[in-house]
């Protein structure tokens, strides 16, 4: 794979960002070392107890018999997959993007046996102990951690972080989030602030495919693509859609489809969710589906390629066709034409001034320019904010960059100035710099109390 800047702006984007990233690494983020040491000891003990409890299950003995005691690795997803689906014959409720039976948290929660629940507790303790807490304590120097930020390791041309991975600290699991983020604190009389581009990849993607309906969703008040998608998937009316049902559409249909998944991988998760989700009138979604004539998942088995009529899989396949052929036909056409041009030339260009050469699969070709350009918009904003606060000799510092957001350690007396600077560059600044943006990117922000913790961050109005 070869990526090279083909415009002066493309070259400047990376060249100008390097000193700012160096400043971020040098600043580091502050650690509550007493809290960290206590958490390390507590989680280490929880991990030991969770492993011992796991060994009491007959499934563990089956696992040991399957691979041998010396070869057994509780962290091996390959061994776990074989145990659960080949030996114990558990139902395949969630698949990976490659079509393999999944062993992620969602899949194990859906299986829901005492053994898988115990395994999840072990995995949680293991990750906290061996990945997150070990990474923090191992890299902590004088109460600060100086993570590395990289601009050359991710194939889609986003950034990465290591030693430790600042971009991978838990966020969705509240227990893990509390343990880790409670250890990360601002400097004295400072507060932690995070600015986040809202829906950056959807907005940047619209600049590539110019799908009229997508732009309508992004610009017209009252429109909601996730609501409309789940209405199709679960055959609902506007009044039926709750916040949880809408969230299911976002995570289990809309974005998986955008990134290349398809009905066979999507339908099982949506089907399982229907058993726990309820309509606004209190009726379960699964009961609603049965009333509509859909009473089984109907996942094709063996050599079967297509779902049978009157099954949920067939309905989701039909919903997928509506999604791409009617709702986002312009997006679909762009993907086909963009990939065809790549196949003819062996390279493709991004709107931020880079040419990408190499032998790639279709999903990479149509996702890379969107993901890479989305990050480049943020990278430009981070660079401008970093240079501005340095020029003003401010005490506030940027301490991290996570996907579509920047994290800063802001002095309480500089809060208003920092917010004004950052908001300016992340909104009107990016719109001027990247005039190809079809739709302005929206910004959200969170802040901790003064001398609070990263876990205590709350949304603030801008």
Secondary structure, 3 states (H helix, E strand, C coil): CEEEECCHHHHHHHHHHHHHHHHHHHHCEEECHHHHHHHHHHHHHHHHHHHHHHCCCHHHHHHHHHHCCCCCCCCCHHHHHHHHHHHCCCCCCCECCCCCECCCHHHHHHHCCHHHHHHHHHHHHHHHHHHHHHHHHHHEECCEECCEEECCCCCCCCCEEECCCHHHCCCCCHHHHHHHHCCEECCCCEEEEEEEEECHHHHHHHHHHCCHHHHHHHHCCCCCHHHHHHHHHHCCCHHHCCHHHHHHHHHHHHHHHHCCCCHHHHHHHHHHHCCCCECCCCCEHHHHHHHCCCCCCCCCCCCCCCCCCCCHHHHHHHHHHHHHHHHCHHHHHHHHHHHHHHHHHCEEECCCCEEEECCCCHHHHHHHHHHHHHHHHHHHHHHHHHHHHHHCCCCCEEEEEECCEEEEEEEHHHHHHHHHHHHHHHHHHHHHHCCCCCCCCEEEEEECCCCCEHHHCEEECC
